[in-house]
Amino acid sequence: QVQLVESGGGLVQPGGSLNLSCIASETIFSFYTAGWYRQAPGKQRELVATITSGGTTNYADSVKGRFTISRNNAKKTVYLQMNSLKSEDTAVYYCNLNKVLRPTYWGQGTQVTVSS
């Protein structure tokens, strides 16, 4: 069982930045696609960004040009650098690991609130 622990959330003003981190408990991290998802109150969980084991990235249209996903396999960590934050980015952000024909793993979530 892989444990995922997110950190870095908090309260930030519009236009500000945050950097989320998610560390995995197992070295199999390097073989999985890692991703960030978010869920705002009353809404479904949605994809924010993913990065494959080979480093290919994918972003939701709503965050392209503002968010950057990266990973450090040696540290078993995936990051989400969020810039130019907007009020609509307010949500609980979840880390995810997935791989075809393997279990999917989720973190417990970290709250991001963008407000003046």
TAZIVEN-V678388 format. One record per pair of residues at least 24 apart in sequence whose C-alpha atoms are under 7 Angstrom apart, sorted by the first residue. I is the first residue (numbers start at 1). J is the second residue. If there is no record, write none. Layout:
BEGIN
I:J / I:J
END
This chain:
BEGIN
2:26 / 2:105 / 4:106 / 4:107 / 5:107 / 5:108 / 6:95 / 6:107 / 6:109 / 6:110 / 7:110 / 9:110 / 9:111 / 9:112 / 10:111 / 10:112 / 10:113 / 11:112 / 11:113 / 11:114 / 12:113 / 12:114 / 12:115 / 13:114 / 13:115 / 13:116 / 14:84 / 14:85 / 14:86 / 14:87 / 14:114 / 14:115 / 14:116 / 15:84 / 15:85 / 15:86 / 16:83 / 16:84 / 16:85 / 17:82 / 17:83 / 17:84 / 17:85 / 18:81 / 18:82 / 18:83 / 19:79 / 19:80 / 19:81 / 19:82 / 20:79 / 20:80 / 20:81 / 21:77 / 21:78 / 21:79 / 21:80 / 22:77 / 22:78 / 22:79 / 22:95 / 23:76 / 23:77 / 23:78 / 24:76 / 24:77 / 27:76 / 29:73 / 29:76 / 30:73 / 30:76 / 32:97 / 32:98 / 32:99 / 33:97 / 33:98 / 33:99 / 34:78 / 34:96 / 34:97 / 34:98 / 35:95 / 35:96 / 35:97 / 36:93 / 36:94 / 36:95 / 36:96 / 37:93 / 37:94 / 37:95 / 38:91 / 38:92 / 38:93 / 38:94 / 39:91 / 39:92 / 39:93 / 40:90 / 40:91 / 40:92 / 85:114 / 86:114 / 87:114 / 87:115 / 89:114 / 90:114
END
